[in-house]
Amino acid sequence: MTAPPAPHPLTCLMVQQGWGKAEFARIMQRHGRQLGINLGTSRTTVWKWEQGQTPDEDAQRVLADLLGIPFAHVRATRWPRWLPVWEVPMLSAAWTEDGTVEALTRLGESGRMDRRGFLTITGGALAGVAASWAAAEPAFAAALDGDRVTDQMVTTIEQRVETLKSLDAQFGGATLLEHAQADLALITGLLKAGRSSEHVKQRLYSLSARVSYMTGWMAYDAGRKSAAQQYYVGALRSARTAGDDAFGCFMLAEMGVHVSDDGHTKDRVDLITTAVDNAPKALPPSTQSYLHLHKAEAHSRHGEHRKAGEELHRSLSLWDRADSSETPDWLSWYGDAQVRSTEGKVMLRSGQVKEATDALEESIKQAVPRDKAVRSSRLAEARLQGSDLEGALDAANNGAELVESGVSSKRAVDRLKEFSTKLTPHSHVPAVREFRDRLRELPALAA
């Protein structure tokens, strides 16, 4: 049976936004008037666009502005490829080796676009990604003739990636994102060449999963939420193709962070439940601890504090049994600082302010600079809830100082701004006004 043709990207966009043809035409006319451009867009016009007719430049300019896409990108990218519907090929491509290469190729084309900074995969579509990962078979075709990609080449890229990871922990992802994107493009090119042994190809897929994750993490740290999602889906696909189910579970947990930050707390619970239920039986205690810690955080964000407490206890018990020699290399960063940070957040949401403050203070003592900057606002919030305004401002100012010193993390700045709103009852205090003035002057790159 012949597969039905894929829907036009404009059709996907309208479905995604909940627009009918007539409504979309009215929106285009109204937005055009705001820009001083008179459009004659009608339901019939929209139908013609869906059938393959290219909108004129004025119409594309209005649509791009409506979606928050720079017109320079529109001019550099042929219609309709600039439309923000990357998830159609990313989600619909087969979960096979060819499908993974297709997804990674599309990721290289569209991953640099932020799509207005909002998440575009939630609810059923997000659950479908997790279900597809769980059901897919690891796929490796027989090795092709030739030996263009060598073990040494892969090792060289691995060493470069380790250096980027170290720099990211120190300075944040915003300044390093383009380097990670370039590494991922190189790996994708090597995979498309298809001249390598099965062993080297597996190393490349495993490496592409890690680099796609790292790139997504840097995009997320820089505040580029939609781009980060794209890279995470690419990482999940690569991990499944490599047969690395442990890393796949890790990716589902990390994807949950994004959706809960955007308010989709039930989606996060569903993602981490899929990860835990499909985790390999032989995971070391440290990896199990990591997964259950994320499940605790997911339940906590969703307001299920009893379940969160149970999962937190399970994670802490597993962490007590952890042996660093058994921890996979991609989880080498996971340690006491991360455990105590999440413990503090879960405790704070359940009203245990003193315990939360102690855990968050311990976490920050052990954290790398970027994480210190990000977590400072949470500690400030805990101290404020404990009626320690001076201590709260001290924590927040420490975070601001790290950003001023070169930590480039939009998350850190955004969380400091969020904390600043909680200071409104104390606006008359000179130290509060000084902190707010300092916050407004933080480096533009991070903000």
Secondary structure as UniProt FT lines:
FT   HELIX           9..17
FT   HELIX           21..34
FT   TURN            35..36
FT   HELIX           43..50
FT   TURN            51..52
FT   HELIX           57..67
FT   HELIX           71..76
FT   TURN            79..82
FT   HELIX           87..92
FT   HELIX           97..110
FT   TURN            111..112
FT   HELIX           115..117
FT   HELIX           123..135
FT   HELIX           151..171
FT   TURN            174..176
FT   HELIX           177..193
FT   HELIX           198..221
FT   TURN            222..223
FT   HELIX           225..241
FT   TURN            242..243
FT   HELIX           245..261
FT   TURN            262..263
FT   HELIX           265..277
FT   TURN            281..282
FT   HELIX           285..301
FT   TURN            302..303
FT   HELIX           305..320
FT   HELIX           324..326
FT   HELIX           329..331
FT   TURN            332..333
FT   HELIX           336..349
FT   TURN            350..351
FT   HELIX           353..366
FT   HELIX           369..385
FT   TURN            386..387
FT   HELIX           389..404
FT   TURN            405..406
FT   HELIX           410..421
FT   TURN            422..423
FT   HELIX           424..426
FT   TURN            427..428
FT   HELIX           430..440
FT   TURN            444..446
//
